Amino acid sequence: MNLLLGGTSEARAILELLQKHKKRAVATTVTSYGGSLASGGNNLEIVSRAMNESDLDNLVAEKNIKTVIDATHPFAAKITEVAIDVCERNQINYIRFERPKLELEMDSNLVQWVEDFEAAAEAVGSMNCPFLLTSGSKNLGEFFNHPKIKKENIYARVLPDPQVMQKCMDLGSTPKQIIAVQGPCTYEFNAACYKQLNINAIVTKESGTRGGFKEKIQAAIDLGLQVVVIKRPKIAGMEIAEIVWSIEEIEKIIKERL
């Protein structure tokens, strides 16, 4: 049995390949919304919940997992580190699908790179202006609870998941400050969104080619907005991982080795 750690558009593509080649698999997503985007099949089981190390240990033992394909988000560092550790301890084959970084050709003094969410909150807080968060929902508290940031200045673009939207409200957001949409978004959508909200800055993550990263930044720069980019986290244990960079490469592995 194979285990696919998902939560990205690439994971859904890999899921389709597993079904296409009739490979038995368990696929995980963090939320029920993510699970609803993954189509089931005779050879497939979907598990929709966040997992800690104990959960993953139990799952690989219960399902007799022989190979783990980790297609989680580049910023889901914790689950990747847990997966590497679990695979190493249980002598399970670990394959990391790594979303290629986007080499930006744009050279703009509007773009500021920071190391983490705390630094991003500090950077945008010093601007004292309306801004749009396009960096996910997990670290919203870094911004809503920052002493330099007025809550009325925060617009959050998040998944259209009731729990995520409720989290925004619990942190002090109003309905008009929540933009619930399933990405990635086009350049045109981003530009229209920025204009409609009348913001002066955006915060985003270095998500890569399929995360709509370039479209977000280019639209912002073209409108003269400040851009704060959070760099990808460094993940411990990656030196032992088999890293795959393309869907074509992962399909070859699925056909020949799983």
PEHU-V795600 format. One record per run of one state. SS is the DSSP state (hx for helix, st for strand, lp for the rest). FROM is the first residue (numbers start at 1). LEN is the number of residues. If there is no record, write none. Layout:
<<SS:FROM:LEN> <SS:FROM:LEN>>
This chain:
<<lp:1:1> <st:2:4> <lp:6:3> <hx:9:12> <lp:21:4> <st:25:5> <lp:30:2> <hx:32:6> <lp:38:3> <st:41:1> <lp:42:2> <st:44:5> <lp:49:4> <hx:53:10> <lp:63:4> <st:67:4> <lp:71:6> <hx:77:14> <lp:91:2> <st:93:5> <lp:98:13> <st:111:4> <lp:115:2> <hx:117:9> <lp:126:5> <st:131:3> <lp:134:6> <hx:140:5> <lp:145:6> <hx:151:3> <st:154:5> <lp:159:3> <hx:162:9> <lp:171:4> <hx:175:3> <st:178:3> <lp:181:6> <hx:187:11> <lp:198:3> <st:201:5> <lp:206:3> <hx:209:3> <lp:212:1> <hx:213:10> <lp:223:3> <st:226:5> <lp:231:7> <hx:238:3> <lp:241:1> <st:242:3> <lp:245:2> <hx:247:11> <lp:258:1>>
